[in-house]
Amino acid sequence: MPINRRSLILSSTAGAVVLGSPGGALAGLGLDAAHLGVRPGAPDDQSAKLQRAIDHAARRRLPLVLAPGHYRAGNLHLASGTQIVGVRGATSLTFTGGPSLLSAEHAEAITLSGLILDGGGQPLPARRGLVHLSDVRGLRITDCSLLHAGGDAIHLLQCDGIISGNLITDAGDSGLFSNDSRGLVIKGNSIRGSSNGGIRIWQSEKRHDGSLVADNIVEDTKAVAGGNGPYGNAISVFRAADVIVHNNTIRRAAFTAIRGNSASNIQIIGNSCTALHEVAIYSEFSFEGAVIAANVIDGAALGVSVTNLDEGGRLAVVQGNIIRNLVMRSPQGGQSDGVGIAAGAAETVVTGNVIENAPRMGIVAGFGPYLRNVNITGNVVRKTDIGVAVSVVHGAGP
């Protein structure tokens, strides 16, 4: 039908009537939760009212808009199409109890944006998150703050989507834990003070994952659960193949800045890693394919380790990294303390790196008999006791 000025005005007016109707819709935004009985600042638990409002908005495929203020709630379930939108820095949900604050399973197109989600340090069941999502497709969590979770702040199982622009502080376990997910984009988040891990990208068996972990800031990662490496890593990739870890800023971790364990085709590129208490960047155990390039490492017990030929570790490039100020302080007190680069995986190239202030050794090729086809060339090594060390025991390869 031809569009003229009169028909355009009539259609615009009709739209305004619908959006401003008593059903609670806000022009251009969605449904106002206040029109559905949800009140900011109410002293009582609003879980039941919030759940009804969430379900109503999801059925209509409209965002549920929460005005600035505090809301007390817990154990809220998110159906497909749920969109909860707050005013960034002003809309706060305080956890009152249950297995999670927000959860969903077998759902799609879920969005959380502009919310403060405060766990209050209340303990969560094992392997649960303050936000706990299972088999969710098309997930978006953006511009939220997740505070004081009593377990994982965000726990994802078999999900895909985008997690970006969030602030996560003082999580009781991990800031973000993903298991068996596919192609997540985890970008531009700030994660501080996690008790056991910053970002974990895991698979229950070795297979494709394809997630991108980029432009995040991860600081002050602790290892409250103890152990010799499963905990205390800022970014951990376990059995997940084809993951890219790029351009992250990592400071102060109890163990490792970036740890790839049995993670094939991992790319660890352009990260800034400072003040680590063990190995700064690890590719270990049964991996095939690792590129560790253009990272800056300042302060660790060992700069870069590609290892475990005994477990099938092979095919690695360690190139163009700046590694300096290594120290003798690993929690394990191992022989790797004070080493710039350790190449104990097969078919490995170590080239174009600059290493300075490595108290024990600049570069080590092999460990015992575990050495095969390692090429070390074109590096600059200074201020170290031994420049390049090579394993020459019986059975070591070239």
C-alpha positions in Angstrom: 0.0 0.0 0.0 1.4 3.5 -0.8 2.7 5.3 2.3 1.6 8.9 2.7 1.9 11.4 5.6 -1.6 10.7 6.9 -1.2 6.9 7.0 2.2 7.2 8.6 0.8 9.4 11.4 -2.1 7.0 12.0 0.1 4.0 12.2 2.6 5.7 14.6 -0.3 6.8 16.8 -1.7 3.3 16.9 1.8 2.0 17.9 2.0 4.5 20.7 -1.4 3.4 22.0 -0.3 -0.2 22.1 3.0 0.5 23.8 1.4 2.8 26.3 -1.5 0.4 27.2 -2.3 -0.7 30.7 -0.6 -4.0 29.9 2.5 -2.4 31.2 4.6 -1.9 28.0 7.1 0.9 27.9 7.6 2.7 24.6 10.6 1.2 22.8 11.7 -1.0 25.8 9.3 -3.7 26.9 7.1 -4.5 29.8 7.4 -2.4 33.0 7.7 -4.8 35.9 6.1 -2.3 38.2 2.8 -2.8 36.3 3.0 -6.5 37.0 3.3 -6.0 40.8 7.1 -6.0 41.2 8.2 -3.0 43.3 11.8 -1.8 43.8 12.8 -1.4 47.4 10.1 -3.7 48.8 11.4 -5.4 52.0 9.8 -8.7 51.3 11.0 -11.5 49.0 9.5 -10.8 45.5 10.4 -14.2 44.0 6.8 -15.1 43.2 5.9 -11.8 41.7 9.1 -11.7 39.7 8.5 -15.2 38.4 5.0 -14.3 37.2 6.4 -11.2 35.5 9.2 -13.1 33.8 6.9 -15.7 32.5 4.4 -13.1 31.2 7.0 -11.2 29.4 8.6 -14.3 27.9 5.3 -15.5 26.5 4.8 -12.1 24.8 8.5 -12.1 23.7 9.0 -8.7 25.2 11.8 -7.5 27.5 10.9 -7.2 31.2 12.2 -3.9 32.4 13.2 -3.5 36.0 13.4 0.1 37.3 16.3 1.2 39.4 16.2 -0.1 43.0 16.7 -3.3 45.0 14.8 -6.5 44.5 15.0 -9.5 46.8 14.5 -12.9 45.1 15.8 -16.4 44.5 15.3 -19.5 42.4 13.9 -17.7 39.4 13.5 -19.8 36.2 13.9 -18.4 32.8 11.9 -19.7 29.8 12.8 -19.3 26.2 12.6 -15.7 25.1 13.2 -14.3 28.5 14.8 -10.8 28.4 15.4 -9.1 31.7 16.7 -5.5 31.4 17.8 -3.2 34.1 19.4 0.2 34.4 23.1 -0.4 34.5 24.6 0.2 38.0 21.2 0.9 39.5 19.0 -2.2 39.2 20.0 -4.8 41.8 18.7 -8.3 42.6 19.8 -9.7 45.9 19.8 -13.5 46.3 17.5 -14.8 49.0 18.2 -18.5 48.7 17.8 -21.6 46.5 20.0 -23.5 44.2 20.6 -20.3 42.1 19.3 -16.8 41.7 18.6 -17.2 37.9 18.5 -20.5 36.1 17.3 -22.0 32.8 17.5 -25.3 30.9 16.6 -26.4 27.4 15.9 -22.8 26.4 16.8 -20.3 23.7 17.2 -16.5 23.2 17.7 -15.5 26.8 19.1 -12.0 27.6 20.2 -10.5 30.9 21.4 -6.9 30.7 22.1 -4.0 33.0 21.6 -6.0 36.2 23.4 -6.2 39.5 23.2 -9.7 40.8 24.4 -10.0 44.4 24.9 -13.4 45.8 25.6 -12.1 49.3 28.1 -14.9 49.8 25.4 -17.4 50.4 26.8 -20.9 49.7 25.5 -22.6 46.5 25.4 -26.3 45.9 28.4 -27.9 44.2 28.8 -27.0 40.6 26.0 -24.4 40.7 26.2 -20.8 39.7 24.4 -17.7 40.8 23.4 -17.6 37.2 23.0 -21.3 36.1 22.2 -22.1 32.5 22.0 -25.5 30.9 21.4 -26.2 27.2 20.6 -22.5 26.3 21.1 -21.4 22.8 21.4 -17.7 21.8 22.4 -16.6 25.3 23.4 -12.9 25.9 24.7 -11.7 29.3 25.9 -8.1 28.9 26.7 -5.1 31.1 25.8 -6.9 34.3 27.6 -7.0 37.7 27.8 -10.3 39.5 28.9 -9.9 43.1 29.8 -12.3 46.0 28.5 -15.5 44.4 28.7 -18.4 46.9 29.9 -20.7 44.0 30.4 -19.9 40.3 29.1 -16.5 39.4 28.1 -17.9 35.9 27.8 -21.6 35.3 27.1 -22.7 31.7 26.5 -26.3 30.5 26.0 -26.9 26.7 25.4 -23.3 25.9 26.3 -20.9 23.1 26.1 -17.1 23.0 27.9 -14.0 24.2 29.1 -13.0 27.6 30.4 -9.4 27.4 31.0 -6.2 29.3 30.3 -7.7 32.7 31.9 -7.2 36.1 32.4 -10.3 38.2 33.9 -9.9 41.7 34.6 -12.2 44.7 33.1 -15.4 43.3 33.3 -18.3 45.7 34.5 -20.7 43.0 34.9 -19.5 39.4 34.0 -16.2 37.8 32.7 -18.1 34.7 32.6 -21.9 34.3 31.6 -23.3 30.9 31.4 -27.1 30.3 30.5 -28.8 27.0 29.5 -25.5 25.4 30.1 -24.5 21.8 31.5 -21.3 20.3 31.0 -18.9 23.3 32.2 -15.4 22.9 33.6 -14.2 26.3 34.7 -10.7 25.7 35.5 -7.5 27.6 34.6 -8.7 31.0 36.4 -7.8 34.3 36.8 -10.7 36.7 38.4 -10.0 40.1 39.0 -12.0 43.3 37.7 -15.4 42.2 38.4 -18.1 44.8 39.5 -20.9 42.5 39.4 -19.8 38.8 38.7 -16.8 36.6 37.4 -18.2 33.4 37.1 -22.0 32.8 36.4 -23.4 29.3 36.1 -27.2 29.8 34.8 -30.2 27.9 33.9 -33.5 29.5 35.9 -35.2 26.8 38.4 -34.0 24.2 36.5 -32.4 21.4 35.8 -29.1 19.5 34.7 -26.1 21.6 35.7 -23.1 19.5 35.1 -20.4 22.1 36.8 -17.0 21.9 38.1 -15.5 25.2 39.3 -12.0 24.4 39.9 -8.5 25.9 39.1 -9.6 29.4 40.7 -8.4 32.6 41.3 -11.1 35.2 42.9 -10.2 38.5 43.6 -11.7 41.9 42.7 -15.3 41.2 43.1 -17.5 44.3 43.4 -21.3 44.8 41.3 -21.7 47.9 40.6 -25.4 47.1 44.3 -26.1 47.0 45.9 -28.7 44.7 48.8 -28.4 42.3 47.2 -26.7 39.4 43.5 -27.5 38.8 42.7 -24.3 40.8 44.2 -20.9 40.9 44.3 -20.2 37.1 43.0 -17.0 35.6 42.0 -18.7 32.3 41.8 -22.5 32.1 41.1 -24.5 28.9 40.6 -28.2 29.6 40.0 -30.8 26.8 38.4 -28.0 24.7 39.8 -27.8 21.2 40.1 -24.8 18.9 39.8 -22.1 21.6 41.4 -18.7 21.0 42.6 -16.8 24.1 43.5 -13.3 22.8 44.5 -9.9 24.2 43.5 -10.5 27.8 45.1 -8.7 30.7 45.9 -11.0 33.6 47.5 -10.0 37.0 48.1 -11.9 40.2 47.1 -15.5 40.0 48.0 -18.2 42.5 49.1 -20.5 39.7 48.8 -19.8 36.0 47.6 -16.9 33.8 46.5 -19.2 30.9 46.5 -23.0 31.2 45.7 -25.3 28.3 45.4 -28.9 29.4 44.8 -31.5 26.7 43.5 -28.5 24.6 44.4 -29.1 20.9 44.7 -26.2 18.4 44.7 -23.6 21.2 45.9 -20.1 20.2 47.2 -18.0 23.1 48.1 -14.7 21.5 48.8 -11.1 22.6 48.0 -11.4 26.3 49.6 -9.4 29.1 50.5 -11.6 32.1 52.0 -10.3 35.3 52.7 -11.4 38.8 52.0 -15.1 38.5 53.1 -17.6 41.2 53.8 -20.6 38.9 53.9 -21.0 35.1 52.5 -18.0 33.3 51.4 -19.8 30.1 51.0 -23.6 29.9 50.1 -26.0 27.1 50.3 -29.5 28.7 49.3 -33.1 28.5 47.7 -34.7 25.4 47.4 -31.8 23.1 48.2 -31.5 19.4 48.7 -27.9 18.2 49.4 -24.8 20.2 50.4 -21.3 19.1 51.8 -19.2 22.0 52.7 -15.9 20.4 53.2 -12.1 21.1 52.5 -12.4 24.8 54.1 -10.2 27.4 55.0 -12.0 30.7 56.5 -10.1 33.6 57.0 -12.0 36.8 56.4 -15.8 37.1 58.2 -18.9 38.2 58.3 -20.1 34.6 57.3 -18.1 31.5 56.0 -20.5 28.9 55.8 -24.3 29.2 54.8 -26.7 26.4 55.2 -30.1 27.8 54.1 -33.7 28.2 55.5 -35.6 25.2 55.0 -38.6 27.5 51.2 -37.9 27.2 51.3 -37.1 23.5 51.9 -33.4 23.7 53.1 -32.2 20.3 53.0 -29.5 17.6 53.7 -26.1 19.2 55.0 -22.7 18.1 56.4 -20.4 20.8 57.1 -17.1 19.0 57.7 -13.5 19.6 57.0 -13.4 23.4 58.7 -11.0 25.8 59.4 -12.9 29.1 61.2 -11.3 32.0 61.7 -11.2 35.7 61.3 -14.9 36.4 61.7 -15.9 40.1 62.3 -18.9 42.3 59.0 -19.1 44.1 56.8 -21.8 42.6 54.4 -23.3 45.2 55.6 -26.7 44.1 59.3 -25.7 44.4 60.1 -27.6 41.2 63.2 -27.6 39.0 61.3 -25.3 36.5 61.6 -22.3 38.8 63.4 -19.4 37.3 63.1 -20.6 33.6 62.0 -18.6 30.6 60.7 -21.2 28.2 60.5 -25.0 28.7 59.9 -27.0 25.5 59.1 -30.6 26.5 56.6 -31.3 23.7 57.5 -32.8 20.4 57.7 -31.0 17.0 58.1 -27.6 18.6 59.6 -24.3 17.4 60.9 -21.7 19.8 61.8 -18.6 17.9 62.0 -14.8 18.1 61.5 -14.6 21.9 63.2 -12.1 24.2 64.0 -13.5 27.7 65.6 -11.4 30.5 66.2 -12.1 34.1 65.7 -15.9 34.3 67.7 -17.0 37.4 68.1 -20.6 36.4 67.9 -21.0 32.6 66.6 -19.0 29.6 65.3 -21.9 27.5 65.1 -25.6 28.2 64.7 -28.3 25.5 63.2 -31.5 26.7 62.9 -33.2 30.1 64.6 -36.5 30.6 63.9 -38.7 27.5 61.0 -36.5 26.5 62.5 -34.6 23.6 61.8 -34.8 19.9 62.2 -32.4 17.0 62.6 -29.2 19.0 64.0 -26.2 17.0 65.3 -23.2 19.0 66.5 -20.3 16.9 66.7 -16.5 16.8 65.9 -15.8 20.4 67.5 -13.2 22.7 68.4 -14.4 26.2 70.2 -12.3 28.8 70.8 -12.1 32.5 70.5 -15.9 33.2 72.7 -18.6 34.6 72.4 -20.9 31.6 71.2 -19.6 28.2 69.9 -22.8 26.5 69.8 -26.2 28.2 69.2 -29.4 26.3 68.3 -32.8 27.7 71.0 -35.3 26.7 69.9 -38.4 28.6 69.6 -41.8 26.9 66.5 -41.9 24.7 66.2 -38.1 24.2 65.4 -37.2 20.6 66.9 -34.4 18.4 
